[in-house]
Amino acid sequence: MNTMQYIGLDLHKKIIWACAKRADGTLVECRKIPARHDELTRWAQRQPKPWMGIMEATLFTGWVYDTLQPHASQLKVVHPAMAKAISAGKHSNDRVDSEQLADMGRCNWVPECYMMPAAERHLRRILRYRTKLLSESVRFQNIMAGLLLSEGVEYRAAQLSSQRGASSLIDSLHELPESARQLLRLSRSFVTLFNRTQRQLLQELRQHPRL
């Protein structure tokens, strides 16, 4: 006899809808849980074992997964696009979504996606943050280029990516209005900050034992 309890978890910023069903589809419980570590831990500790948690891959999935892992018999993360395809055409709200996730678990229809271990997710977060810093650095270099073009100033792209080159260029532009020079200096300060920070992150990653 299958005694597993299947719990669908619909995740949001402030609340989590949890719907528990038995293998035969009997609804055991459907309730809202505040989206906080302590509240979720207390709720998980009260659940009769064995139980399986099924949740969609979202921005919030990582911390929920890590919080529930010590308490659940099994956790599954659903690919969001595949979940929408399975439940297409059904009336949807938070409670219904959590019920559908529970049904996917008990019927073994879970289009599961890979859940990276927490340590690797933390490293990936740092890499993504570094990529964002590089993107912002390029964006502000483009802002500087636009300011120079709007004033008819010739420049080389390499000057904008180099701190010394950009500072020298800005200091030489005496004919520019002070407002334009001020915006150029401000933009250059952001580029310097982003570049310095991403280099620091990269150095830490190079020294990380897992890498």
C-alpha positions as CSV (number, residue, x, y, z in Angstrom):
1,M,0.0,0.0,0.0
2,N,1.3,3.4,-1.0
3,T,1.4,5.5,2.2
4,M,3.3,8.4,0.6
5,Q,1.7,11.8,0.9
6,Y,2.2,14.2,-2.1
7,I,2.4,17.9,-1.4
8,G,2.2,20.5,-4.1
9,L,3.9,23.8,-3.2
10,D,2.9,26.9,-5.1
11,L,5.7,29.4,-4.3
12,H,5.3,33.2,-4.0
13,K,7.2,36.0,-2.5
14,K,5.1,36.3,0.7
15,I,3.2,33.0,0.9
16,I,3.4,29.4,-0.1
17,W,0.3,27.4,-0.9
18,A,0.7,23.8,0.2
19,C,-1.7,21.1,-0.9
20,A,-1.3,17.5,0.4
21,K,-3.0,14.5,-1.2
22,R,-2.8,10.8,-0.7
23,A,-1.9,8.4,-3.6
24,D,-5.7,7.8,-4.3
25,G,-6.3,11.5,-4.7
26,T,-7.8,12.1,-1.3
27,L,-7.3,15.7,-0.3
28,V,-5.6,15.9,3.1
29,E,-4.9,19.5,3.6
30,C,-4.6,22.8,1.6
31,R,-3.2,25.8,3.4
32,K,-1.2,28.9,3.2
33,I,2.3,29.1,4.8
34,P,4.1,32.4,5.3
35,A,7.2,32.4,3.0
36,R,9.7,32.4,5.9
37,H,12.4,29.9,6.9
38,D,11.1,29.4,10.4
39,E,7.4,29.0,9.4
40,L,8.2,26.6,6.6
41,T,10.5,24.5,8.9
42,R,7.8,24.2,11.6
43,W,5.2,23.2,8.9
44,A,7.6,20.6,7.4
45,Q,8.3,19.1,10.8
46,R,4.6,18.5,11.4
47,Q,4.0,16.5,8.2
48,P,3.5,12.8,8.6
49,K,6.2,10.8,6.8
50,P,6.8,9.7,4.1
51,W,6.0,12.7,2.0
52,M,7.1,14.1,-1.3
53,G,7.2,17.8,-2.1
54,I,6.6,19.0,-5.7
55,M,7.3,22.6,-6.7
56,E,7.9,24.7,-9.8
57,A,11.3,26.1,-10.7
58,T,11.1,29.8,-9.7
59,L,13.2,32.6,-8.2
60,F,12.2,31.3,-4.8
61,T,12.8,27.6,-5.3
62,G,16.3,27.4,-4.0
63,W,15.8,28.5,-0.4
64,V,12.5,26.5,-0.2
65,Y,14.2,23.4,-1.5
66,D,17.1,23.7,0.9
67,T,14.8,24.3,3.9
68,L,12.6,21.3,3.1
69,Q,15.3,18.9,2.1
70,P,16.1,17.6,5.7
71,H,12.4,16.9,6.3
72,A,11.0,15.5,3.0
73,S,11.3,11.9,1.9
74,Q,11.7,13.3,-1.7
75,L,11.6,16.6,-3.4
76,K,11.0,17.2,-7.1
77,V,11.3,20.5,-9.1
78,V,9.0,20.9,-12.0
79,H,10.0,22.5,-15.3
80,P,7.7,25.5,-15.4
81,A,7.1,25.5,-19.2
82,M,6.2,21.7,-19.1
83,A,4.0,22.2,-16.1
84,K,2.0,24.9,-18.0
85,A,1.6,22.5,-21.0
86,I,0.3,19.7,-18.8
87,S,-2.3,22.0,-17.0
88,A,-3.2,24.1,-20.1
89,G,-6.9,25.0,-20.3
90,K,-7.6,24.5,-16.6
91,H,-8.8,27.4,-14.4
92,S,-5.8,28.5,-12.4
93,N,-5.3,30.1,-9.0
94,D,-2.8,29.5,-6.2
95,R,-4.8,26.7,-4.6
96,V,-5.5,25.0,-7.9
97,D,-1.9,25.2,-8.9
98,S,-0.7,23.6,-5.7
99,E,-3.3,20.8,-6.2
100,Q,-2.2,20.2,-9.7
101,L,1.4,19.9,-8.5
102,A,0.3,17.3,-5.9
103,D,-1.5,15.4,-8.7
104,M,1.6,15.4,-10.9
105,G,3.5,13.8,-8.0
106,R,1.0,11.1,-7.1
107,C,0.4,10.2,-10.8
108,N,4.1,10.3,-11.6
109,W,3.7,12.9,-14.3
110,V,6.4,15.3,-13.0
111,P,8.4,16.9,-15.8
112,E,11.3,17.2,-13.5
113,C,14.3,19.5,-14.0
114,Y,17.7,19.3,-12.5
115,M,18.2,20.9,-9.1
116,M,21.8,22.0,-8.7
117,P,23.3,21.4,-5.2
118,A,23.3,24.4,-2.9
119,A,27.1,24.9,-3.0
120,E,27.1,25.0,-6.8
121,R,24.1,27.3,-6.9
122,H,26.0,29.8,-4.7
123,L,29.0,29.7,-7.1
124,R,26.7,30.2,-10.1
125,R,25.1,33.2,-8.4
126,I,28.5,34.8,-8.0
127,L,29.3,34.2,-11.7
128,R,25.9,35.6,-12.8
129,Y,26.5,38.7,-10.5
130,R,29.9,39.2,-12.1
131,T,28.3,38.9,-15.6
132,K,25.8,41.6,-14.6
133,L,28.6,43.9,-13.4
134,L,30.4,43.5,-16.8
135,S,27.1,44.2,-18.6
136,E,26.6,47.4,-16.5
137,S,30.2,48.5,-17.2
138,V,29.6,48.2,-21.0
139,R,26.3,50.0,-20.6
140,F,27.9,53.0,-18.9
141,Q,30.7,53.0,-21.5
142,N,28.0,53.3,-24.2
143,I,26.4,56.2,-22.2
144,M,29.8,57.9,-22.3
145,A,30.1,57.3,-26.0
146,G,26.6,58.8,-26.6
147,L,27.5,61.9,-24.6
148,L,30.7,62.4,-26.6
149,L,28.9,61.8,-29.9
150,S,26.2,64.3,-29.0
151,E,28.9,66.9,-28.5
152,G,30.8,66.0,-31.7
153,V,33.9,64.7,-29.9
154,E,36.1,62.1,-31.6
155,Y,37.3,59.2,-29.4
156,R,38.6,55.7,-29.5
157,A,36.7,52.9,-27.9
158,A,39.8,51.8,-26.0
159,Q,39.8,55.1,-24.2
160,L,36.4,54.5,-22.6
161,S,37.4,51.0,-21.3
162,S,40.6,52.3,-19.8
163,Q,40.4,54.3,-16.5
164,R,43.5,56.3,-17.3
165,G,42.5,56.8,-21.0
166,A,39.0,57.9,-20.1
167,S,40.2,60.3,-17.3
168,S,42.8,61.8,-19.7
169,L,40.2,62.2,-22.4
170,I,37.6,63.9,-20.1
171,D,40.3,66.3,-18.7
172,S,41.3,67.4,-22.2
173,L,37.8,68.3,-23.3
174,H,37.8,72.0,-22.2
175,E,35.3,73.0,-24.8
176,L,32.6,70.7,-23.5
177,P,29.9,72.2,-21.2
178,E,30.5,71.4,-17.6
179,S,27.3,69.5,-17.3
180,A,28.5,67.0,-20.0
181,R,31.9,66.7,-18.4
182,Q,30.3,66.0,-15.0
183,L,28.1,63.2,-16.5
184,L,31.2,61.7,-18.2
185,R,33.1,61.7,-14.9
186,L,30.1,60.2,-13.1
187,S,29.7,57.5,-15.8
188,R,33.4,56.7,-15.6
189,S,33.2,56.3,-11.8
190,F,30.5,53.7,-12.3
191,V,32.6,51.8,-14.9
192,T,35.6,51.9,-12.5
193,L,33.4,50.5,-9.6
194,F,31.9,47.7,-11.7
195,N,35.3,46.7,-13.1
196,R,37.0,46.7,-9.7
197,T,34.2,44.7,-8.1
198,Q,34.0,42.0,-10.9
199,R,37.8,41.6,-10.7
200,Q,37.5,41.0,-7.0
201,L,34.8,38.4,-7.5
202,L,36.8,36.7,-10.2
203,Q,39.9,36.5,-7.9
204,E,37.8,34.9,-5.1
205,L,36.4,32.4,-7.6
206,R,39.8,31.4,-8.8
207,Q,40.8,30.6,-5.2
208,H,37.6,28.6,-4.4
209,P,38.4,25.0,-3.6
210,R,35.6,23.6,-5.8
211,L,36.9,25.4,-8.8
